[in-house]
Amino acid sequence: MDFANRMTTQQAAQYLGVSPDWLLENLELKNIPYYKPANRYYFVKEQLDQWLETTRCKNDYRNNGNKQKKKVVLV
């Protein structure tokens, strides 16, 4: 793991495609990996990638007559 390439909250939010406020609100709730030395949040790209992989959703399309309904299944 390369801590030299750590990201700030702003950088991590941009990388994840979320707002910095969302990221801060969901750090502990969503188990997003972070470090907090000296009251500043830092993130490591490889750990964020692993977190994204474990929180992905599987789409399950079911045919209901002529309409298709989309059901989201967490894996």
C-alpha positions in Angstrom: 0.0 0.0 0.0 1.4 3.4 -1.0 0.6 6.0 1.6 2.7 8.5 -0.3 -0.2 8.7 -2.8 -2.9 9.4 -0.3 -5.9 11.5 -1.2 -7.6 14.3 0.6 -11.4 14.3 1.2 -11.8 16.5 -1.9 -9.7 14.2 -4.1 -11.4 11.1 -2.8 -14.9 12.5 -3.3 -13.9 13.5 -6.9 -12.5 10.0 -7.5 -15.6 8.3 -6.2 -18.0 10.7 -8.0 -19.7 12.0 -4.8 -19.7 15.3 -3.0 -17.2 15.9 -0.1 -20.2 16.4 2.2 -21.6 13.0 1.2 -18.3 11.3 1.8 -17.9 12.9 5.2 -21.4 12.0 6.2 -21.0 8.3 5.1 -17.5 7.6 6.3 -18.3 5.5 9.4 -21.8 4.5 8.3 -20.7 2.9 5.0 -17.3 1.6 6.3 -15.4 3.6 3.7 -11.7 3.0 4.5 -9.9 6.2 5.7 -7.2 7.4 8.0 -7.5 10.4 10.3 -4.2 11.5 11.7 -4.3 15.0 13.3 -8.0 15.4 12.6 -7.7 15.3 8.8 -9.1 12.5 6.7 -6.9 10.7 4.2 -7.8 8.0 1.7 -5.7 5.4 -0.2 -6.8 4.7 -3.8 -6.3 0.9 -3.6 -8.5 0.7 -0.5 -11.2 2.8 -2.1 -11.1 0.5 -5.1 -11.5 -2.5 -2.9 -14.4 -0.8 -1.1 -16.1 0.0 -4.4 -15.8 -3.7 -5.4 -17.4 -4.9 -2.3 -20.3 -2.5 -2.5 -21.2 -3.1 -6.1 -24.8 -4.1 -7.0 -25.9 -6.8 -9.3 -28.8 -5.9 -11.6 -31.5 -8.5 -12.1 -34.0 -8.0 -14.9 -37.2 -9.9 -14.7 -39.7 -10.2 -17.6 -43.2 -9.3 -16.5 -45.4 -9.6 -19.6 -44.2 -6.9 -22.1 -42.6 -4.9 -19.4 -39.2 -5.5 -17.8 -38.8 -4.6 -14.2 -35.4 -4.0 -12.8 -34.6 -5.5 -9.4 -31.4 -4.6 -7.6 -29.8 -7.4 -5.7 -26.9 -6.7 -3.3 -24.0 -9.2 -3.6 
